[in-house]
Amino acid sequence: MHTMFKACGSCTSPEFCEKNMCRRMVNKRAVESRLRKIPIGSFQTKALSPFIGKFGYPNVHVGILNPTSQDNALPDDPRSWARQNLQIQDIIEKRTDLMDSGKIAGVMETNRFTELAKEVAMSKKSVDAELELTRIPTFSVDLSEYSAPHGPRAAIERAELTENPHIERAIENAVADTDMKASTGISELFKKGYDETMLTRLLSVGDLGTAGRRKFVPTRWSITAVDDTIGKDIIDEITDAKEFEFQATFAGYLGNYYLIMALPGTWGYELFELRTDTPEDYHTDYESYQGRKTYAANTAGGYYAARLSILEYCKAERRRGNMLVIRCITDEYTTPLGVWVCREAARKSTEAKPIVFGDLDLMINYAKLIGMKKFGINLSPILKSSIIIKNRKTQTNLSAWQDG
């Protein structure tokens, strides 16, 4: 799997870098100071959300994220981070403060701790908890292109919730329904207003699905599964919507910029990803109105995350079309923070005022202008290779021939 993240040029290893926030954190000493104060015996904290690792599958790390300082916790809500326009350093400093306390468990194992993790996932807000660790943790950071960063991992001896989790009725009913498929549960809860973050938590701990099939799902896998499931539902919803005119929106977040171009037609989606310092080394995936039968391996989780934001926009506008999307990653994006960045950066673009064009050529010229003026790069090779543009030109030529 390719990586779109590029460490700073001075790094020769994934160790802590004093010059940039690439693979370790600038607040290392502050976190270490708090860690040394954590007792081996019981201590009070907040159980924020679950985190399920992927290594060793089907025996995986089942963890609960909890802050090492109560005044520095960042709610597990990427949408709010983007609304507040939090920057990379803000997110890193606060997320590094989260300790991942957990145990190794089989994906279908049931015990007191795994049940506790399921309750935490269901709760609307963080829950007061009492933890006991096997040893004092040392500073470490989990950075990923898939999930949001967090700090040190700690082996847990015992965990108890010291207050009742706040579980809403809709969540409780979905979890109790063991005849309902996980995908159906995701769809129903999304319609009731629960966002992708909550749904990812529920899926990752095995709170959804039919009896005998519920299991822990690594967080990075559940993120994409939820994005994909919700996206497919919206595609079905907009089947009979009006078509877009030729239009484009452009905006970004945290050094990730999305140029989203809509062409008239049935649903279609094509994503190009590139770094602005090496634009010739781009990656792309595509789907027609028939959908994909295989995983979008070239652009990976970012494909589904950005697609979800774009589809939410289509649904809100009651429109459908062929969506040609170019993600430009600049040197501003110094640290991988997870695919939520793709989702929120694409969402920023859909919130920008669209520019409407009279025809395809005018929109293509605009795309070239954006590439050159904003990033100093030539987008012509990408636009020439676009399946969506090729299909549109073929259809236009065929129509003209038939009319003649």
JOSULFEN-V451586 format. One record per residue. RES is the residue in one small letter. SS is DSSP state (2 for helix, 1 for strand, 0 for the rest). PSI is psi as a letter, one per 30 degrees, with the letter a starting at -180 (none if undefined). OMEGA is omega as a letter, one per 40 degrees, with the letter a starting at -180 (* if undefined). Layout:
# JOSULFEN-V451586
res=<RES;RES>
ss=<SS;SS>
psi=<PSI;PSI>
omega=<OMEGA;OMEGA>
This chain:
# JOSULFEN-V451586
res=<m;h;t;m;f;k;a;c;g;s;c;t;s;p;e;f;c;e;k;n;m;c;r;r;m;v;n;k;r;a;v;e;s;r;l;r;k;i;p;i;g;s;f;q;t;k;a;l;s;p;f;i;g;k;f;g;y;p;n;v;h;v;g;i;l;n;p;t;s;q;d;n;a;l;p;d;d;p;r;s;w;a;r;q;n;l;q;i;q;d;i;i;e;k;r;t;d;l;m;d;s;g;k;i;a;g;v;m;e;t;n;r;f;t;e;l;a;k;e;v;a;m;s;k;k;s;v;d;a;e;l;e;l;t;r;i;p;t;f;s;v;d;l;s;e;y;s;a;p;h;g;p;r;a;a;i;e;r;a;e;l;t;e;n;p;h;i;e;r;a;i;e;n;a;v;a;d;t;d;m;k;a;s;t;g;i;s;e;l;f;k;k;g;y;d;e;t;m;l;t;r;l;l;s;v;g;d;l;g;t;a;g;r;r;k;f;v;p;t;r;w;s;i;t;a;v;d;d;t;i;g;k;d;i;i;d;e;i;t;d;a;k;e;f;e;f;q;a;t;f;a;g;y;l;g;n;y;y;l;i;m;a;l;p;g;t;w;g;y;e;l;f;e;l;r;t;d;t;p;e;d;y;h;t;d;y;e;s;y;q;g;r;k;t;y;a;a;n;t;a;g;g;y;y;a;a;r;l;s;i;l;e;y;c;k;a;e;r;r;r;g;n;m;l;v;i;r;c;i;t;d;e;y;t;t;p;l;g;v;w;v;c;r;e;a;a;r;k;s;t;e;a;k;p;i;v;f;g;d;l;d;l;m;i;n;y;a;k;l;i;g;m;k;k;f;g;i;n;l;s;p;i;l;k;s;s;i;i;i;k;n;r;k;t;q;t;n;l;s;a;w;q;d;g>
ss=<0;0;0;0;0;0;0;0;0;0;0;0;0;0;0;0;0;0;0;0;0;0;0;0;0;0;0;2;2;2;2;2;2;2;2;2;0;0;0;0;0;0;1;1;1;1;1;0;1;1;1;1;0;0;0;0;0;0;1;1;1;1;1;1;1;1;1;0;0;2;2;2;0;0;0;0;0;2;2;2;2;2;2;0;0;0;0;2;2;2;2;2;2;2;2;0;0;1;1;1;1;1;1;1;1;1;0;0;0;0;0;2;2;2;2;2;2;2;2;2;2;2;0;0;0;0;1;1;1;1;1;1;1;0;0;0;0;0;0;0;0;1;0;0;0;0;0;0;0;1;0;0;1;1;1;1;1;1;1;1;1;0;0;0;0;0;0;0;2;2;2;2;2;2;2;2;0;0;0;0;0;2;2;2;2;2;2;2;2;2;2;0;0;0;0;2;2;2;2;2;2;2;2;2;0;0;0;0;0;0;0;0;0;0;0;0;0;0;2;2;2;2;2;2;2;2;2;2;2;2;2;2;2;2;2;2;2;0;0;0;0;1;1;0;0;1;1;1;1;1;1;1;1;0;0;1;1;1;1;1;1;1;1;0;0;0;0;1;1;1;1;1;1;1;1;0;0;1;1;1;1;1;1;1;1;1;1;0;0;0;0;0;0;0;0;0;0;0;0;2;2;2;2;2;2;2;2;2;2;2;2;2;2;2;2;2;2;0;1;1;0;1;1;1;1;1;1;1;1;0;0;0;0;0;0;0;0;0;0;2;2;2;2;2;2;2;2;2;2;2;2;0;0;0;1;1;1;0;0;2;2;2;2;2;2;2;2;2;2;2;2;2;2;2;2;0;0;0;0;2;2;2;2;2;2;0;2;2;2;2;2;2;2;2;2;2;2;2;2;2;2;2;2;0>
psi=<k;l;k;g;k;j;l;l;f;f;k;f;l;g;l;k;k;f;e;l;i;d;f;l;k;f;g;e;e;e;e;e;e;e;e;f;f;k;l;e;a;k;l;k;a;k;j;e;l;l;k;k;l;f;k;g;k;g;j;l;k;j;l;k;k;k;k;f;k;f;g;g;k;j;k;i;i;e;e;e;e;e;e;f;h;k;l;e;e;e;e;e;e;e;f;f;f;k;k;j;k;a;l;k;l;l;f;g;k;k;a;e;e;e;e;e;e;e;e;e;e;f;k;f;l;l;k;k;l;k;l;k;l;f;l;k;l;l;k;l;k;j;k;k;f;e;l;k;l;l;b;l;k;k;k;k;e;k;k;k;k;g;l;k;k;j;k;l;e;e;e;e;e;e;e;f;j;g;f;k;l;e;e;e;e;e;e;e;e;e;f;g;g;k;l;f;e;e;e;e;e;e;e;e;g;h;f;l;l;l;k;f;f;k;l;k;k;k;e;e;e;e;e;e;e;e;e;e;e;e;e;e;e;e;e;e;e;g;e;g;l;l;k;l;l;j;l;k;l;k;l;a;k;h;g;j;k;k;j;j;k;k;k;k;a;l;k;l;k;k;k;k;k;l;k;f;f;i;f;f;i;l;k;l;l;l;k;a;f;f;a;k;f;l;k;i;f;e;f;b;f;f;e;e;e;e;e;e;e;e;e;e;e;e;e;e;f;h;l;l;a;j;j;j;k;j;k;j;j;l;f;f;i;f;k;k;f;l;f;f;e;e;e;e;e;e;e;e;e;f;f;l;k;k;k;k;l;f;l;e;e;e;e;e;e;e;e;e;e;e;e;e;e;e;f;h;l;j;g;e;e;e;e;f;f;k;e;e;e;e;e;e;e;e;e;e;e;e;e;e;e;e;e;none>
omega=<a;i;i;i;i;i;a;a;a;a;i;i;a;i;a;a;a;a;a;i;a;a;i;a;i;a;a;a;a;i;i;i;i;a;a;a;i;a;i;i;a;i;a;i;i;i;a;a;i;i;a;i;a;a;i;a;e;i;a;i;i;a;i;i;i;a;i;i;a;a;a;a;i;a;a;a;a;i;i;i;a;i;i;a;i;a;a;a;i;a;a;a;a;a;i;i;a;i;i;a;a;a;i;a;i;a;i;a;i;i;a;a;i;i;i;i;i;i;i;i;a;a;i;a;a;a;i;a;i;a;i;a;i;i;i;a;i;a;i;a;i;i;a;i;a;a;a;a;i;a;a;i;a;i;a;i;a;i;i;i;a;i;i;i;i;a;a;a;a;i;a;a;a;i;a;a;a;i;a;i;i;a;i;i;i;a;a;a;i;i;a;i;i;a;a;a;i;a;i;i;a;a;a;a;i;i;a;i;a;a;i;a;i;a;i;i;i;a;a;i;a;i;a;i;i;i;a;a;i;i;i;i;a;i;i;a;a;a;a;a;i;a;i;i;i;i;i;i;a;i;a;a;i;i;i;a;a;i;a;a;i;i;i;i;i;a;i;a;i;a;i;i;i;i;a;i;i;a;a;a;a;i;a;i;a;i;i;i;i;i;i;i;a;i;i;a;a;a;i;a;i;i;a;i;i;a;a;i;i;i;i;i;i;a;a;a;a;a;i;i;i;a;i;a;i;i;i;a;a;i;i;a;a;a;i;a;a;a;i;i;i;a;a;i;i;i;i;a;i;i;i;i;a;i;a;a;i;i;a;a;i;i;i;i;i;i;i;a;i;a;a;a;a;a;a;a;i;a;a;i;i;a;i;a;a;i;a;i;i;i;a;i;i;i;i;i;i;i;i;i;a;i;i;*>
